[in-house]
Amino acid sequence: MIRINLLPARRPRIRPAATNEATRPMVMGLAGLAAVAVLVAALVDRPKRSRLGELSDANRQLQSQIQAKNKQLEGYPQLKKAAEEADD
């Protein structure tokens, strides 16, 4: 009598990569690179963001001064035109 197997063939179980001793150094190396990348990004980015904040504050102050000067100059074109007409 011939034996017929109708069940699918069993696949061998795949062990998780984290428990595989051969990949552990690679995982540790990648984790180390990620940590160094975060550290470098923080050390490079922090001074630039600080400088950007200082420039933004200075820009806001200058914009307020410009707005105050523009308010003082309201009507200046009309006065200038009247002065030119008076000189003629």
C-alpha positions in Angstrom: 0.0 0.0 0.0 1.2 3.5 -0.9 1.2 6.1 1.8 0.0 9.6 0.6 0.7 12.6 2.7 -1.9 15.3 2.2 -0.5 17.7 4.9 1.8 20.5 3.8 5.5 19.9 4.3 6.7 21.3 7.6 9.0 24.2 7.4 11.9 24.4 9.8 11.4 27.0 12.5 13.3 30.2 12.0 15.1 31.4 15.1 14.8 35.1 15.9 17.8 37.1 14.7 18.4 38.7 18.1 19.1 35.3 19.7 21.5 34.2 16.9 25.0 34.6 18.2 26.4 35.4 14.7 24.3 38.5 14.3 24.8 39.9 17.8 28.0 41.9 17.0 26.3 43.4 14.0 23.3 44.5 16.0 25.5 45.9 18.7 27.5 47.8 16.0 24.4 49.2 14.5 23.2 50.3 17.9 26.5 52.0 18.6 26.4 53.8 15.2 22.9 55.0 16.0 24.0 56.3 19.4 26.9 58.1 17.9 24.7 59.6 15.2 22.3 60.9 17.8 25.1 62.3 19.8 26.7 64.1 16.9 23.3 65.4 15.7 22.7 66.8 19.2 26.1 68.4 19.4 25.9 70.0 16.0 22.3 70.9 16.0 22.1 72.5 19.4 24.4 75.4 18.7 22.8 76.1 15.4 19.3 76.1 16.9 20.6 78.5 19.6 22.0 80.8 17.0 18.8 80.6 15.0 16.8 81.6 18.1 19.1 84.6 18.7 18.7 85.7 15.1 14.9 85.3 15.3 14.7 87.4 18.5 16.9 90.1 16.9 14.7 90.0 13.8 11.5 90.5 15.9 13.0 93.5 17.6 14.1 95.0 14.3 10.7 94.4 12.8 9.0 96.2 15.7 11.5 99.2 15.2 10.7 99.2 11.5 7.0 99.3 12.2 7.4 102.2 14.7 9.4 104.2 12.1 6.8 103.5 9.4 4.1 104.9 11.7 6.2 108.0 12.2 6.6 108.4 8.5 2.8 108.3 7.8 1.9 111.1 5.5 5.6 111.8 4.6 5.0 111.5 0.8 2.3 114.1 0.9 4.4 116.4 2.9 7.3 115.9 0.5 5.1 116.6 -2.4 3.7 119.8 -0.8 7.3 121.0 0.0 8.3 120.4 -3.6 5.3 122.3 -4.9 6.0 125.2 -2.5 9.6 125.4 -3.7 8.5 125.7 -7.3 
